[in-house]
Amino acid sequence: MTRLPIVDFRTMEKLLSRLGFQNTRSKGAHFFYRHLDGRTTTLPNHPGRDLSRPLIREILREIELTPEQFSKELDKL
């Protein structure tokens, strides 16, 4: 298994938008994204901090994306 690349909020937000997720609401620094097929995830926005690998792994599990697909999608951005 390869190491997940570490990304920040803006990069993950671009990726989610590219995959068809829409920001449905926010509460404080947490943004909630929903896909038309029902998948949802929460993305924290803490300026100056990158997302941790365990959090990225959890987001990928929620949006049903493998680490390999994640890396390929990042290359397209």
mmCIF file of the N, C-alpha and C atoms, coordinates in Angstrom:
data_MODEL
# 
_entry.id   MODEL 
# 
loop_
_atom_site.group_PDB 
_atom_site.id 
_atom_site.type_symbol 
_atom_site.label_atom_id 
_atom_site.label_alt_id 
_atom_site.label_comp_id 
_atom_site.label_asym_id 
_atom_site.label_entity_id 
_atom_site.label_seq_id 
_atom_site.pdbx_PDB_ins_code 
_atom_site.Cartn_x 
_atom_site.Cartn_y 
_atom_site.Cartn_z 
_atom_site.occupancy 
_atom_site.B_iso_or_equiv 
_atom_site.pdbx_formal_charge 
_atom_site.auth_seq_id 
_atom_site.auth_comp_id 
_atom_site.auth_asym_id 
_atom_site.auth_atom_id 
_atom_site.pdbx_PDB_model_num 
ATOM 1   N N  . MET A 1 1  ? 0.850   -1.175 0.000   1.00 0.00 ? 1  MET A N  1 
ATOM 2   C CA . MET A 1 1  ? 0.000   0.000  0.000   1.00 0.00 ? 1  MET A CA 1 
ATOM 3   C C  . MET A 1 1  ? 0.896   1.239  0.000   1.00 0.00 ? 1  MET A C  1 
ATOM 4   N N  . THR A 1 2  ? 0.595   2.179  -0.881  1.00 0.00 ? 2  THR A N  1 
ATOM 5   C CA . THR A 1 2  ? 1.380   3.398  -0.973  1.00 0.00 ? 2  THR A CA 1 
ATOM 6   C C  . THR A 1 2  ? 0.902   4.416  0.055   1.00 0.00 ? 2  THR A C  1 
ATOM 7   N N  . ARG A 1 3  ? 1.793   5.316  0.412   1.00 0.00 ? 3  ARG A N  1 
ATOM 8   C CA . ARG A 1 3  ? 1.421   6.368  1.345   1.00 0.00 ? 3  ARG A CA 1 
ATOM 9   C C  . ARG A 1 3  ? 0.518   7.361  0.654   1.00 0.00 ? 3  ARG A C  1 
ATOM 10  N N  . LEU A 1 4  ? -0.513  7.769  1.359   1.00 0.00 ? 4  LEU A N  1 
ATOM 11  C CA . LEU A 1 4  ? -1.412  8.772  0.811   1.00 0.00 ? 4  LEU A CA 1 
ATOM 12  C C  . LEU A 1 4  ? -0.719  10.123 0.765   1.00 0.00 ? 4  LEU A C  1 
ATOM 13  N N  . PRO A 1 5  ? -0.898  10.857 -0.315  1.00 0.00 ? 5  PRO A N  1 
ATOM 14  C CA . PRO A 1 5  ? -0.352  12.210 -0.326  1.00 0.00 ? 5  PRO A CA 1 
ATOM 15  C C  . PRO A 1 5  ? -1.138  13.099 0.635   1.00 0.00 ? 5  PRO A C  1 
ATOM 16  N N  . ILE A 1 6  ? -0.446  13.998 1.296   1.00 0.00 ? 6  ILE A N  1 
ATOM 17  C CA . ILE A 1 6  ? -1.107  14.923 2.209   1.00 0.00 ? 6  ILE A CA 1 
ATOM 18  C C  . ILE A 1 6  ? -1.541  16.144 1.407   1.00 0.00 ? 6  ILE A C  1 
ATOM 19  N N  . VAL A 1 7  ? -2.782  16.544 1.588   1.00 0.00 ? 7  VAL A N  1 
ATOM 20  C CA . VAL A 1 7  ? -3.334  17.694 0.876   1.00 0.00 ? 7  VAL A CA 1 
ATOM 21  C C  . VAL A 1 7  ? -3.952  18.665 1.881   1.00 0.00 ? 7  VAL A C  1 
ATOM 22  N N  . ASP A 1 8  ? -4.224  19.869 1.407   1.00 0.00 ? 8  ASP A N  1 
ATOM 23  C CA . ASP A 1 8  ? -4.883  20.849 2.261   1.00 0.00 ? 8  ASP A CA 1 
ATOM 24  C C  . ASP A 1 8  ? -6.369  20.927 1.908   1.00 0.00 ? 8  ASP A C  1 
ATOM 25  N N  . PHE A 1 9  ? -7.079  21.809 2.594   1.00 0.00 ? 9  PHE A N  1 
ATOM 26  C CA . PHE A 1 9  ? -8.522  21.943 2.405   1.00 0.00 ? 9  PHE A CA 1 
ATOM 27  C C  . PHE A 1 9  ? -8.864  22.296 0.964   1.00 0.00 ? 9  PHE A C  1 
ATOM 28  N N  . ARG A 1 10 ? -8.176  23.271 0.398   1.00 0.00 ? 10 ARG A N  1 
ATOM 29  C CA . ARG A 1 10 ? -8.497  23.755 -0.959  1.00 0.00 ? 10 ARG A CA 1 
ATOM 30  C C  . ARG A 1 10 ? -8.337  22.642 -2.004  1.00 0.00 ? 10 ARG A C  1 
ATOM 31  N N  . THR A 1 11 ? -7.290  21.864 -1.895  1.00 0.00 ? 11 THR A N  1 
ATOM 32  C CA . THR A 1 11 ? -7.059  20.779 -2.852  1.00 0.00 ? 11 THR A CA 1 
ATOM 33  C C  . THR A 1 11 ? -8.147  19.723 -2.739  1.00 0.00 ? 11 THR A C  1 
ATOM 34  N N  . MET A 1 12 ? -8.499  19.343 -1.508  1.00 0.00 ? 12 MET A N  1 
ATOM 35  C CA . MET A 1 12 ? -9.557  18.341 -1.321  1.00 0.00 ? 12 MET A CA 1 
ATOM 36  C C  . MET A 1 12 ? -10.897 18.891 -1.785  1.00 0.00 ? 12 MET A C  1 
ATOM 37  N N  . GLU A 1 13 ? -11.141 20.171 -1.566  1.00 0.00 ? 13 GLU A N  1 
ATOM 38  C CA . GLU A 1 13 ? -12.387 20.795 -2.013  1.00 0.00 ? 13 GLU A CA 1 
ATOM 39  C C  . GLU A 1 13 ? -12.485 20.751 -3.545  1.00 0.00 ? 13 GLU A C  1 
ATOM 40  N N  . LYS A 1 14 ? -11.395 21.045 -4.240  1.00 0.00 ? 14 LYS A N  1 
ATOM 41  C CA . LYS A 1 14 ? -11.376 20.975 -5.704  1.00 0.00 ? 14 LYS A CA 1 
ATOM 42  C C  . LYS A 1 14 ? -11.640 19.555 -6.179  1.00 0.00 ? 14 LYS A C  1 
ATOM 43  N N  . LEU A 1 15 ? -11.031 18.586 -5.495  1.00 0.00 ? 15 LEU A N  1 
ATOM 44  C CA . LEU A 1 15 ? -11.217 17.190 -5.864  1.00 0.00 ? 15 LEU A CA 1 
ATOM 45  C C  . LEU A 1 15 ? -12.676 16.763 -5.680  1.00 0.00 ? 15 LEU A C  1 
ATOM 46  N N  . LEU A 1 16 ? -13.269 17.137 -4.550  1.00 0.00 ? 16 LEU A N  1 
ATOM 47  C CA . LEU A 1 16 ? -14.669 16.781 -4.305  1.00 0.00 ? 16 LEU A CA 1 
ATOM 48  C C  . LEU A 1 16 ? -15.581 17.411 -5.349  1.00 0.00 ? 16 LEU A C  1 
ATOM 49  N N  . SER A 1 17 ? -15.336 18.666 -5.692  1.00 0.00 ? 17 SER A N  1 
ATOM 50  C CA . SER A 1 17 ? -16.144 19.335 -6.717  1.00 0.00 ? 17 SER A CA 1 
ATOM 51  C C  . SER A 1 17 ? -16.006 18.630 -8.055  1.00 0.00 ? 17 SER A C  1 
ATOM 52  N N  . ARG A 1 18 ? -14.786 18.234 -8.377  1.00 0.00 ? 18 ARG A N  1 
ATOM 53  C CA . ARG A 1 18 ? -14.520 17.532 -9.636  1.00 0.00 ? 18 ARG A CA 1 
ATOM 54  C C  . ARG A 1 18 ? -15.266 16.195 -9.686  1.00 0.00 ? 18 ARG A C  1 
ATOM 55  N N  . LEU A 1 19 ? -15.421 15.551 -8.533  1.00 0.00 ? 19 LEU A N  1 
ATOM 56  C CA . LEU A 1 19 ? -16.099 14.245 -8.471  1.00 0.00 ? 19 LEU A CA 1 
ATOM 57  C C  . LEU A 1 19 ? -17.615 14.373 -8.372  1.00 0.00 ? 19 LEU A C  1 
ATOM 58  N N  . GLY A 1 20 ? -18.140 15.611 -8.342  1.00 0.00 ? 20 GLY A N  1 
ATOM 59  C CA . GLY A 1 20 ? -19.587 15.813 -8.334  1.00 0.00 ? 20 GLY A CA 1 
ATOM 60  C C  . GLY A 1 20 ? -20.192 16.078 -6.978  1.00 0.00 ? 20 GLY A C  1 
ATOM 61  N N  . PHE A 1 21 ? -19.380 16.342 -5.967  1.00 0.00 ? 21 PHE A N  1 
ATOM 62  C CA . PHE A 1 21 ? -19.904 16.662 -4.641  1.00 0.00 ? 21 PHE A CA 1 
ATOM 63  C C  . PHE A 1 21 ? -20.191 18.147 -4.560  1.00 0.00 ? 21 PHE A C  1 
ATOM 64  N N  . GLN A 1 22 ? -21.258 18.493 -3.832  1.00 0.00 ? 22 GLN A N  1 
ATOM 65  C CA . GLN A 1 22 ? -21.636 19.887 -3.646  1.00 0.00 ? 22 GLN A CA 1 
ATOM 66  C C  . GLN A 1 22 ? -21.643 20.226 -2.168  1.00 0.00 ? 22 GLN A C  1 
ATOM 67  N N  . ASN A 1 23 ? -21.200 21.433 -1.859  1.00 0.00 ? 23 ASN A N  1 
ATOM 68  C CA . ASN A 1 23 ? -21.214 21.904 -0.483  1.00 0.00 ? 23 ASN A CA 1 
ATOM 69  C C  . ASN A 1 23 ? -22.664 22.192 -0.111  1.00 0.00 ? 23 ASN A C  1 
ATOM 70  N N  . THR A 1 24 ? -23.199 21.436 0.833   1.00 0.00 ? 24 THR A N  1 
ATOM 71  C CA . THR A 1 24 ? -24.597 21.609 1.202   1.00 0.00 ? 24 THR A CA 1 
ATOM 72  C C  . THR A 1 24 ? -24.783 22.541 2.384   1.00 0.00 ? 24 THR A C  1 
ATOM 73  N N  . ARG A 1 25 ? -23.835 22.543 3.313   1.00 0.00 ? 25 ARG A N  1 
ATOM 74  C CA . ARG A 1 25 ? -23.943 23.427 4.466   1.00 0.00 ? 25 ARG A CA 1 
ATOM 75  C C  . ARG A 1 25 ? -22.600 23.456 5.173   1.00 0.00 ? 25 ARG A C  1 
ATOM 76  N N  . SER A 1 26 ? -22.501 24.358 6.145   1.00 0.00 ? 26 SER A N  1 
ATOM 77  C CA . SER A 1 26 ? -21.285 24.422 6.945   1.00 0.00 ? 26 SER A CA 1 
ATOM 78  C C  . SER A 1 26 ? -21.653 24.804 8.366   1.00 0.00 ? 26 SER A C  1 
ATOM 79  N N  . LYS A 1 27 ? -20.811 24.416 9.275   1.00 0.00 ? 27 LYS A N  1 
ATOM 80  C CA . LYS A 1 27 ? -20.986 24.762 10.678  1.00 0.00 ? 27 LYS A CA 1 
ATOM 81  C C  . LYS A 1 27 ? -19.600 25.048 11.234  1.00 0.00 ? 27 LYS A C  1 
ATOM 82  N N  . GLY A 1 28 ? -19.335 26.305 11.494  1.00 0.00 ? 28 GLY A N  1 
ATOM 83  C CA . GLY A 1 28 ? -18.000 26.678 11.942  1.00 0.00 ? 28 GLY A CA 1 
ATOM 84  C C  . GLY A 1 28 ? -17.003 26.447 10.832  1.00 0.00 ? 28 GLY A C  1 
ATOM 85  N N  . ALA A 1 29 ? -15.971 25.683 11.116  1.00 0.00 ? 29 ALA A N  1 
ATOM 86  C CA . ALA A 1 29 ? -14.922 25.413 10.137  1.00 0.00 ? 29 ALA A CA 1 
ATOM 87  C C  . ALA A 1 29 ? -15.128 24.088 9.416   1.00 0.00 ? 29 ALA A C  1 
ATOM 88  N N  . HIS A 1 30 ? -16.310 23.479 9.527   1.00 0.00 ? 30 HIS A N  1 
ATOM 89  C CA . HIS A 1 30 ? -16.565 22.182 8.906   1.00 0.00 ? 30 HIS A CA 1 
ATOM 90  C C  . HIS A 1 30 ? -17.594 22.333 7.793   1.00 0.00 ? 30 HIS A C  1 
ATOM 91  N N  . PHE A 1 31 ? -17.230 21.830 6.623   1.00 0.00 ? 31 PHE A N  1 
ATOM 92  C CA . PHE A 1 31 ? -18.089 21.924 5.452   1.00 0.00 ? 31 PHE A CA 1 
ATOM 93  C C  . PHE A 1 31 ? -18.607 20.534 5.106   1.00 0.00 ? 31 PHE A C  1 
ATOM 94  N N  . PHE A 1 32 ? -19.897 20.453 4.836   1.00 0.00 ? 32 PHE A N  1 
ATOM 95  C CA . PHE A 1 32 ? -20.558 19.182 4.558   1.00 0.00 ? 32 PHE A CA 1 
ATOM 96  C C  . PHE A 1 32 ? -20.821 19.079 3.062   1.00 0.00 ? 32 PHE A C  1 
ATOM 97  N N  . TYR A 1 33 ? -20.374 17.975 2.464   1.00 0.00 ? 33 TYR A N  1 
ATOM 98  C CA . TYR A 1 33 ? -20.517 17.755 1.035   1.00 0.00 ? 33 TYR A CA 1 
ATOM 99  C C  . TYR A 1 33 ? -21.406 16.552 0.779   1.00 0.00 ? 33 TYR A C  1 
ATOM 100 N N  . ARG A 1 34 ? -22.235 16.674 -0.266  1.00 0.00 ? 34 ARG A N  1 
ATOM 101 C CA . ARG A 1 34 ? -23.156 15.595 -0.633  1.00 0.00 ? 34 ARG A CA 1 
ATOM 102 C C  . ARG A 1 34 ? -23.095 15.382 -2.146  1.00 0.00 ? 34 ARG A C  1 
ATOM 103 N N  . HIS A 1 35 ? -23.153 14.111 -2.528  1.00 0.00 ? 35 HIS A N  1 
ATOM 104 C CA . HIS A 1 35 ? -23.200 13.723 -3.934  1.00 0.00 ? 35 HIS A CA 1 
ATOM 105 C C  . HIS A 1 35 ? -24.642 13.377 -4.263  1.00 0.00 ? 35 HIS A C  1 
ATOM 106 N N  . LEU A 1 36 ? -25.016 13.489 -5.526  1.00 0.00 ? 36 LEU A N  1 
ATOM 107 C CA . LEU A 1 36 ? -26.389 13.185 -5.919  1.00 0.00 ? 36 LEU A CA 1 
ATOM 108 C C  . LEU A 1 36 ? -26.794 11.745 -5.620  1.00 0.00 ? 36 LEU A C  1 
ATOM 109 N N  . ASP A 1 37 ? -25.818 10.828 -5.580  1.00 0.00 ? 37 ASP A N  1 
ATOM 110 C CA . ASP A 1 37 ? -26.145 9.428  -5.292  1.00 0.00 ? 37 ASP A CA 1 
ATOM 111 C C  . ASP A 1 37 ? -26.246 9.132  -3.798  1.00 0.00 ? 37 ASP A C  1 
ATOM 112 N N  . GLY A 1 38 ? -26.071 10.147 -2.938  1.00 0.00 ? 38 GLY A N  1 
ATOM 113 C CA . GLY A 1 38 ? -26.282 9.968  -1.504  1.00 0.00 ? 38 GLY A CA 1 
ATOM 114 C C  . GLY A 1 38 ? -25.028 9.918  -0.657  1.00 0.00 ? 38 GLY A C  1 
ATOM 115 N N  . ARG A 1 39 ? -23.853 9.827  -1.280  1.00 0.00 ? 39 ARG A N  1 
ATOM 116 C CA . ARG A 1 39 ? -22.615 9.808  -0.497  1.00 0.00 ? 39 ARG A CA 1 
ATOM 117 C C  . ARG A 1 39 ? -22.394 11.171 0.148   1.00 0.00 ? 39 ARG A C  1 
ATOM 118 N N  . THR A 1 40 ? -21.900 11.172 1.385   1.00 0.00 ? 40 THR A N  1 
ATOM 119 C CA . THR A 1 40 ? -21.634 12.425 2.089   1.00 0.00 ? 40 THR A CA 1 
ATOM 120 C C  . THR A 1 40 ? -20.279 12.354 2.784   1.00 0.00 ? 40 THR A C  1 
ATOM 121 N N  . THR A 1 41 ? -19.712 13.526 3.038   1.00 0.00 ? 41 THR A N  1 
ATOM 122 C CA . THR A 1 41 ? -18.482 13.618 3.807   1.00 0.00 ? 41 THR A CA 1 
ATOM 123 C C  . THR A 1 41 ? -18.397 15.002 4.423   1.00 0.00 ? 41 THR A C  1 
ATOM 124 N N  . THR A 1 42 ? -17.555 15.125 5.426   1.00 0.00 ? 42 THR A N  1 
ATOM 125 C CA . THR A 1 42 ? -17.313 16.389 6.099   1.00 0.00 ? 42 THR A CA 1 
ATOM 126 C C  . THR A 1 42 ? -15.848 16.748 5.936   1.00 0.00 ? 42 THR A C  1 
ATOM 127 N N  . LEU A 1 43 ? -15.601 18.009 5.614   1.00 0.00 ? 43 LEU A N  1 
ATOM 128 C CA . LEU A 1 43 ? -14.245 18.481 5.366   1.00 0.00 ? 43 LEU A CA 1 
ATOM 129 C C  . LEU A 1 43 ? -13.941 19.663 6.284   1.00 0.00 ? 43 LEU A C  1 
ATOM 130 N N  . PRO A 1 44 ? -12.958 19.530 7.175   1.00 0.00 ? 44 PRO A N  1 
ATOM 131 C CA . PRO A 1 44 ? -12.623 20.648 8.063   1.00 0.00 ? 44 PRO A CA 1 
ATOM 132 C C  . PRO A 1 44 ? -11.733 21.666 7.356   1.00 0.00 ? 44 PRO A C  1 
ATOM 133 N N  . ASN A 1 45 ? -11.988 22.937 7.620   1.00 0.00 ? 45 ASN A N  1 
ATOM 134 C CA . ASN A 1 45 ? -11.179 24.007 7.037   1.00 0.00 ? 45 ASN A CA 1 
ATOM 135 C C  . ASN A 1 45 ? -10.452 24.738 8.162   1.00 0.00 ? 45 ASN A C  1 
ATOM 136 N N  . HIS A 1 46 ? -9.225  24.314 8.413   1.00 0.00 ? 46 HIS A N  1 
ATOM 137 C CA . HIS A 1 46 ? -8.378  24.962 9.403   1.00 0.00 ? 46 HIS A CA 1 
ATOM 138 C C  . HIS A 1 46 ? -7.214  25.583 8.642   1.00 0.00 ? 46 HIS A C  1 
ATOM 139 N N  . PRO A 1 47 ? -7.278  26.908 8.375   1.00 0.00 ? 47 PRO A N  1 
ATOM 140 C CA . PRO A 1 47 ? -6.245  27.555 7.553   1.00 0.00 ? 47 PRO A CA 1 
ATOM 141 C C  . PRO A 1 47 ? -4.837  27.308 8.085   1.00 0.00 ? 47 PRO A C  1 
ATOM 142 N N  . GLY A 1 48 ? -3.933  27.038 7.149   1.00 0.00 ? 48 GLY A N  1 
ATOM 143 C CA . GLY A 1 48 ? -2.544  26.813 7.511   1.00 0.00 ? 48 GLY A CA 1 
ATOM 144 C C  . GLY A 1 48 ? -2.223  25.396 7.931   1.00 0.00 ? 48 GLY A C  1 
ATOM 145 N N  . ARG A 1 49 ? -3.221  24.527 7.966   1.00 0.00 ? 49 ARG A N  1 
ATOM 146 C CA . ARG A 1 49 ? -2.990  23.141 8.376   1.00 0.00 ? 49 ARG A CA 1 
ATOM 147 C C  . ARG A 1 49 ? -3.410  22.197 7.255   1.00 0.00 ? 49 ARG A C  1 
ATOM 148 N N  . ASP A 1 50 ? -2.601  21.187 7.017   1.00 0.00 ? 50 ASP A N  1 
ATOM 149 C CA . ASP A 1 50 ? -2.948  20.150 6.053   1.00 0.00 ? 50 ASP A CA 1 
ATOM 150 C C  . ASP A 1 50 ? -3.850  19.117 6.718   1.00 0.00 ? 50 ASP A C  1 
ATOM 151 N N  . LEU A 1 51 ? -4.570  18.370 5.891   1.00 0.00 ? 51 LEU A N  1 
ATOM 152 C CA . LEU A 1 51 ? -5.396  17.282 6.409   1.00 0.00 ? 51 LEU A CA 1 
ATOM 153 C C  . LEU A 1 51 ? -4.474  16.114 6.757   1.00 0.00 ? 51 LEU A C  1 
ATOM 154 N N  . SER A 1 52 ? -4.745  15.426 7.851   1.00 0.00 ? 52 SER A N  1 
ATOM 155 C CA . SER A 1 52 ? -3.923  14.292 8.263   1.00 0.00 ? 52 SER A CA 1 
ATOM 156 C C  . SER A 1 52 ? -4.253  13.068 7.409   1.00 0.00 ? 52 SER A C  1 
ATOM 157 N N  . ARG A 1 53 ? -3.313  12.142 7.339   1.00 0.00 ? 53 ARG A N  1 
ATOM 158 C CA . ARG A 1 53 ? -3.543  10.914 6.557   1.00 0.00 ? 53 ARG A CA 1 
ATOM 159 C C  . ARG A 1 53 ? -4.740  10.114 7.061   1.00 0.00 ? 53 ARG A C  1 
ATOM 160 N N  . PRO A 1 54 ? -4.909  9.934  8.387   1.00 0.00 ? 54 PRO A N  1 
ATOM 161 C CA . PRO A 1 54 ? -6.097  9.193  8.833   1.00 0.00 ? 54 PRO A CA 1 
ATOM 162 C C  . PRO A 1 54 ? -7.403  9.887  8.418   1.00 0.00 ? 54 PRO A C  1 
ATOM 163 N N  . LEU A 1 55 ? -7.425  11.208 8.452   1.00 0.00 ? 55 LEU A N  1 
ATOM 164 C CA . LEU A 1 55 ? -8.624  11.943 8.033   1.00 0.00 ? 55 LEU A CA 1 
ATOM 165 C C  . LEU A 1 55 ? -8.847  11.789 6.532   1.00 0.00 ? 55 LEU A C  1 
ATOM 166 N N  . ILE A 1 56 ? -7.793  11.873 5.741   1.00 0.00 ? 56 ILE A N  1 
ATOM 167 C CA . ILE A 1 56 ? -7.922  11.678 4.295   1.00 0.00 ? 56 ILE A CA 1 
ATOM 168 C C  . ILE A 1 56 ? -8.431  10.274 3.999   1.00 0.00 ? 56 ILE A C  1 
ATOM 169 N N  . ARG A 1 57 ? -7.900  9.288  4.714   1.00 0.00 ? 57 ARG A N  1 
ATOM 170 C CA . ARG A 1 57 ? -8.338  7.897  4.530   1.00 0.00 ? 57 ARG A CA 1 
ATOM 171 C C  . ARG A 1 57 ? -9.835  7.756  4.862   1.00 0.00 ? 57 ARG A C  1 
ATOM 172 N N  . GLU A 1 58 ? -10.291 8.426  5.916   1.00 0.00 ? 58 GLU A N  1 
ATOM 173 C CA . GLU A 1 58 ? -11.705 8.383  6.304   1.00 0.00 ? 58 GLU A CA 1 
ATOM 174 C C  . GLU A 1 58 ? -12.578 9.053  5.241   1.00 0.00 ? 58 GLU A C  1 
ATOM 175 N N  . ILE A 1 59 ? -12.130 10.184 4.723   1.00 0.00 ? 59 ILE A N  1 
ATOM 176 C CA . ILE A 1 59 ? -12.883 10.869 3.668   1.00 0.00 ? 59 ILE A CA 1 
ATOM 177 C C  . ILE A 1 59 ? -12.972 9.985  2.431   1.00 0.00 ? 59 ILE A C  1 
ATOM 178 N N  . LEU A 1 60 ? -11.863 9.342  2.054   1.00 0.00 ? 60 LEU A N  1 
ATOM 179 C CA . LEU A 1 60 ? -11.872 8.447  0.898   1.00 0.00 ? 60 LEU A CA 1 
ATOM 180 C C  . LEU A 1 60 ? -12.828 7.277  1.106   1.00 0.00 ? 60 LEU A C  1 
ATOM 181 N N  . ARG A 1 61 ? -12.889 6.756  2.320   1.00 0.00 ? 61 ARG A N  1 
ATOM 182 C CA . ARG A 1 61 ? -13.821 5.662  2.621   1.00 0.00 ? 61 ARG A CA 1 
ATOM 183 C C  . ARG A 1 61 ? -15.265 6.151  2.458   1.00 0.00 ? 61 ARG A C  1 
ATOM 184 N N  . GLU A 1 62 ? -15.537 7.362  2.937   1.00 0.00 ? 62 GLU A N  1 
ATOM 185 C CA . GLU A 1 62 ? -16.900 7.900  2.853   1.00 0.00 ? 62 GLU A CA 1 
ATOM 186 C C  . GLU A 1 62 ? -17.325 8.196  1.422   1.00 0.00 ? 62 GLU A C  1 
ATOM 187 N N  . ILE A 1 63 ? -16.390 8.630  0.583   1.00 0.00 ? 63 ILE A N  1 
ATOM 188 C CA . ILE A 1 63 ? -16.753 8.951  -0.801  1.00 0.00 ? 63 ILE A CA 1 
ATOM 189 C C  . ILE A 1 63 ? -16.509 7.773  -1.745  1.00 0.00 ? 63 ILE A C  1 
ATOM 190 N N  . GLU A 1 64 ? -16.095 6.636  -1.172  1.00 0.00 ? 64 GLU A N  1 
ATOM 191 C CA . GLU A 1 64 ? -15.901 5.387  -1.901  1.00 0.00 ? 64 GLU A CA 1 
ATOM 192 C C  . GLU A 1 64 ? -14.874 5.537  -3.028  1.00 0.00 ? 64 GLU A C  1 
ATOM 193 N N  . LEU A 1 65 ? -13.683 6.025  -2.646  1.00 0.00 ? 65 LEU A N  1 
ATOM 194 C CA . LEU A 1 65 ? -12.587 6.226  -3.578  1.00 0.00 ? 65 LEU A CA 1 
ATOM 195 C C  . LEU A 1 65 ? -11.364 5.501  -3.019  1.00 0.00 ? 65 LEU A C  1 
ATOM 196 N N  . THR A 1 66 ? -10.691 4.726  -3.848  1.00 0.00 ? 66 THR A N  1 
ATOM 197 C CA . THR A 1 66 ? -9.505  4.017  -3.391  1.00 0.00 ? 66 THR A CA 1 
ATOM 198 C C  . THR A 1 66 ? -8.311  4.979  -3.366  1.00 0.00 ? 66 THR A C  1 
ATOM 199 N N  . PRO A 1 67 ? -7.280  4.663  -2.578  1.00 0.00 ? 67 PRO A N  1 
ATOM 200 C CA . PRO A 1 67 ? -6.079  5.511  -2.576  1.00 0.00 ? 67 PRO A CA 1 
ATOM 201 C C  . PRO A 1 67 ? -5.442  5.657  -3.957  1.00 0.00 ? 67 PRO A C  1 
ATOM 202 N N  . GLU A 1 68 ? -5.501  4.619  -4.769  1.00 0.00 ? 68 GLU A N  1 
ATOM 203 C CA . GLU A 1 68 ? -4.940  4.690  -6.116  1.00 0.00 ? 68 GLU A CA 1 
ATOM 204 C C  . GLU A 1 68 ? -5.749  5.661  -6.976  1.00 0.00 ? 68 GLU A C  1 
ATOM 205 N N  . GLN A 1 69 ? -7.080  5.592  -6.885  1.00 0.00 ? 69 GLN A N  1 
ATOM 206 C CA . GLN A 1 69 ? -7.937  6.518  -7.625  1.00 0.00 ? 69 GLN A CA 1 
ATOM 207 C C  . GLN A 1 69 ? -7.704  7.953  -7.140  1.00 0.00 ? 69 GLN A C  1 
ATOM 208 N N  . PHE A 1 70 ? -7.505  8.107  -5.827  1.00 0.00 ? 70 PHE A N  1 
ATOM 209 C CA . PHE A 1 70 ? -7.238  9.412  -5.236  1.00 0.00 ? 70 PHE A CA 1 
ATOM 210 C C  . PHE A 1 70 ? -5.973  10.015 -5.831  1.00 0.00 ? 70 PHE A C  1 
ATOM 211 N N  . SER A 1 71 ? -4.918  9.235  -5.916  1.00 0.00 ? 71 SER A N  1 
ATOM 212 C CA . SER A 1 71 ? -3.657  9.719  -6.485  1.00 0.00 ? 71 SER A CA 1 
ATOM 213 C C  . SER A 1 71 ? -3.824  10.104 -7.944  1.00 0.00 ? 71 SER A C  1 
ATOM 214 N N  . LYS A 1 72 ? -4.568  9.308  -8.706  1.00 0.00 ? 72 LYS A N  1 
ATOM 215 C CA . LYS A 1 72 ? -4.793  9.612  -10.125 1.00 0.00 ? 72 LYS A CA 1 
ATOM 216 C C  . LYS A 1 72 ? -5.591  10.904 -10.282 1.00 0.00 ? 72 LYS A C  1 
ATOM 217 N N  . GLU A 1 73 ? -6.607  11.087 -9.444  1.00 0.00 ? 73 GLU A N  1 
ATOM 218 C CA . GLU A 1 73 ? -7.420  12.302 -9.503  1.00 0.00 ? 73 GLU A CA 1 
ATOM 219 C C  . GLU A 1 73 ? -6.605  13.526 -9.125  1.00 0.00 ? 73 GLU A C  1 
ATOM 220 N N  . LEU A 1 74 ? -5.696  13.384 -8.160  1.00 0.00 ? 74 LEU A N  1 
ATOM 221 C CA . LEU A 1 74 ? -4.839  14.507 -7.776  1.00 0.00 ? 74 LEU A CA 1 
ATOM 222 C C  . LEU A 1 74 ? -3.932  14.923 -8.924  1.00 0.00 ? 74 LEU A C  1 
ATOM 223 N N  . ASP A 1 75 ? -3.463  13.949 -9.703  1.00 0.00 ? 75 ASP A N  1 
ATOM 224 C CA . ASP A 1 75 ? -2.605  14.253 -10.843 1.00 0.00 ? 75 ASP A CA 1 
ATOM 225 C C  . ASP A 1 75 ? -3.346  15.056 -11.904 1.00 0.00 ? 75 ASP A C  1 
ATOM 226 N N  . LYS A 1 76 ? -4.675  14.894 -11.984 1.00 0.00 ? 76 LYS A N  1 
ATOM 227 C CA . LYS A 1 76 ? -5.473  15.602 -12.971 1.00 0.00 ? 76 LYS A CA 1 
ATOM 228 C C  . LYS A 1 76 ? -5.737  17.057 -12.585 1.00 0.00 ? 76 LYS A C  1 
ATOM 229 N N  . LEU A 1 77 ? -5.600  17.373 -11.299 1.00 0.00 ? 77 LEU A N  1 
ATOM 230 C CA . LEU A 1 77 ? -5.895  18.746 -10.853 1.00 0.00 ? 77 LEU A CA 1 
ATOM 231 C C  . LEU A 1 77 ? -4.856  19.735 -11.300 1.00 0.00 ? 77 LEU A C  1 
# 
